[in-house]
């Protein structure tokens, strides 16, 4: 089982280069960073975790800029988006960003994607929330065409282009591994459809692991399972993930300045050593 770190990299917390170096030096396999382009001031979409939206959601760096900084100071650390909101993004430009990061990092990108929850944010990008799932699938298909073909052509419901030449190509072919966020059967199906990894949020208690695995087996047979935003206090839950054959665990680290962040990484590294 592999172990990674997820956090919100903001202008008030640890710099992404210092964070990445600290994560790699402590033996973690991956670093995932989140994305929100903005938060509409007038918002009716509820925060999925309940309560007020935490302040870090308003202050995130662009994930590809942050991971670009991370790439320059690391050599083995896998660089993940957790998750990029592809239904809100131009697929041609995003394909370029992903390919550039994968090329410059020597093939270390993990592309985490999700359909999103903030309906007002989507609408500001011209995205209809009702079609965001189909849009996300199509944009992934279009991006893979750009990553693999010398002259890419794609004609879909939302995306249409002829004989597009786009370089560099990703080191990883036919593109970086796709990690699909979300706890629903739709997310599991999407991961299976794109030959990727299903990355649901942590399920809270050990008793919820078996139903999650059963959902994976029904809707995404054979698809690897990676648990996301996992806490460190419930050791029985970590044991349950390991016993269920989870591919990887990504620990949640809060958006804090450098000293407390590195201290948190020290604590998590000790836990990881016990499992390894």
N, C-alpha and C positions, 0 to 999 in steps of 0.2 A: 504494500500500500504506500502511495506517495502522499506527501504533505505539502500544502501551499499556504499562502497568506492572502487574504483579501482585505483591502481597506479603501477608504475614500481619501484620495490624495488631494489636499486643498492648499490654498495659499496661506492658511493659518497653522498648518501642521508641518510635519517633517518633510523635507524636500524629497522628491521622488528618487533622485540619484542616491542620496544617503540611505533612504529606506531600502532600495534594491540591494545596495552593497551589504547592509545589515542582514537582510533576508538570506542572501547567498552565503555569507560568511557563517551563518548559523545552520547551514545544511538543508534548508528548505528547497523543495524542487521548483516552486513556481511563485509568482507574484501576480495577483489579479487586482485591477483597479476599476472603479465604477465609472458610470457616465450619466450625466444629465446636462444637456446644453444650456438649460435655464429652468427656472421654476416660475410659472405664471403667478403673479401676485393675486389674481382672482382665480381661485382654484376650488372646485367642488369635489374633485377626485380624492377619496380618502387615502391616507397613507396606509399601505398594506399591513404594517405592523401595529397599527392603531396609535391613537394619540396625535400629538403635534409632530410635524415633519422636522426631523433633527436638522440643526443648522448646517451640517456639512453638505447637505443636498444642494445648498445654494452656492457653494464655493468650490466645486470640483474643477481641477484642471481637465483639459481635453485629454482623453485616455491615451491617444497616440503620441501626443507631445510628452506626456509623463513617461510612457514606456520607452520612447526614444531616448530620454535622459537616462532611464534605467539601463538600457542596452549598452550605453557607452562605458559603464563602470562595472559590468558583470560579464561573465564568460559562459556560464552554464545555466543560469537561471532562466526558466521558461517565463514568457511575458504574456499575460492574459488580460483580455478585456472582460470585465465582470459586472454587468454585461453591456456591450455596445448596443444602442437602440437603433438597429439597422432600418426599421420601418420609418424612422425620422431622417434618414441620411440618403444622400445621393449615392447610388451604387457604384458609379464609375469613379468618383472621387474617393470613396471609401476603399474600393479595390486597390487604388493606387497607394493609399496610406498603409494598408495592410501589407501589400507586396513590398513597399519600401522598408517598412520595419522588419519584415521577415528577412529581406536581403541584407540589410545592414547588421542585423543581429546574428546572422549565420544560421537562420532557420529555427528560431526559438519562439515563434508566436503561437499562442493558443487563442483562437477567435471565439470568445464567448458572446452569444447573441441572445436577445430577449425581445418579446413583443411589447413590453412596457406596460405601465399602469396609469401614468399621468395623462389623462385624456386631453386636457387643455394644452399640455406641452406638445402632444402629437398634432393637434389642430393648428398650432402656431407654425408647424412645419408643413402644413398642407396635407397632412395624413388623416384619412378617415379612420377613426378607431374601429369601425365595423369591418374593415377589410385589412387590418394590419397584419393578421396572420398570413393571408395569401400574399400580401406585399412582401413580408419578410422572407417567405420561401422563395419567391421569384427573384428577389434581389440577391439572395445567396447563389441561386443558379446563374444569374447574370455575372456575378463576380467571379465565379469559378470559370466561366467562359473566358473572361478577360485574363485570368491567371494562366490559362493553359494554351490558348490559341494565338498563333502569330497574328492572325487577323480575326478578331472576334466579331461574331454576329449574334444578335439576340432579339427575338420578337416575342414579347409577352403582353400580358394585360396592362401592366403599369410601366414597363421598361422596354425601350425599342431603340436599337442602334444597328448599323451596318458597317462591316469592315473596319472595326476600331483597332488601332494598334496601340498597345499599352505595355510599356516596360518600365522598371524591371519586373520580371516574373518572381514569384515567391521561390525561395530555396526549396521549401516543402511543396511537393507536387502530388495531387492536383490542387494544392492549396493547404493552408494551415488547418490543423484539426478544428472541427466545429464543436463547441460546447454550448448546449442549449439550456438556458436558464428557465426556471418555472417548475411548479409542482403539479401541474395538471397532466392529464393524458395527452392533451394537445402538444405540450412541450416534449413529452416522451416520443410521440409519433414524429415530431419534427426532427428530433435527434436521430431517429431511425431512418427517416427519409433521406437525410443528408449524410448518412454514414458517420455520424459523430458520437458525442458523449452526452448523456443526459445529466444535467447539473441542477438538481432541485436544492432548495434551501433546507437546512437542517430540520429534522422532524420533531425535535424536542425531547422525546422519551424513547427508550428502547422498544417499547411495544408498537411503535409506529413504523419501525424499519421493515418488518415483514410485509405489511400491506403495500409499502412503497415498492419493494422488490417485486411483489405480485403484479402491481400496475405496470412496472417495466416489462415483466415477462409477457404480459398480455398485449401491450400496445407497442412495445419496442424490443422484441425478443433478440437476445444477443448483444444489445447495446450496452456499452460500459456505463457504469453509474459512478458519478463523482458528487460527493456531498459538499455543499457550499454554505458559507457563513456559519461555520460550526463553532460553538463555544467549547471551553476547555474544562468546565467544572464537572460535567456529567460523564464520568469515566465509563460507566456502564453503557452509555450511548456510544462512546468511541469503540468499546469492545464489540457492540452489536454491529456497527458498521464494518469492522474488521472481519467478523464472523460471516457477514453477508457477502463478502467478496467485493466490497466497494473499491473501485480503482484508486481513488484519491480523496483526501479530506482537505478542505480549504478552511483554515481557521479565520475567524473574524477578529480584526484588530481595529480599534477605534481610531478616529481621526484626531491625533494628538501631536504635540511637539516632539522633538527628537528624543529627549531623554526618557520620557515615559514610554514611548513607542519601542525603543530598543530594550528597555526593561521587560516589556510585555513579550517581545520576541525571545528574550532569554528564558522566560518562564515556559513558553510554548516549546522551545527547543528541547528542554528537559523532558517534556512529555513525549515528544517525538522519539527521543532516544530510547525510551522504554518500549515503544512498539517496534522499533527497528532491531 
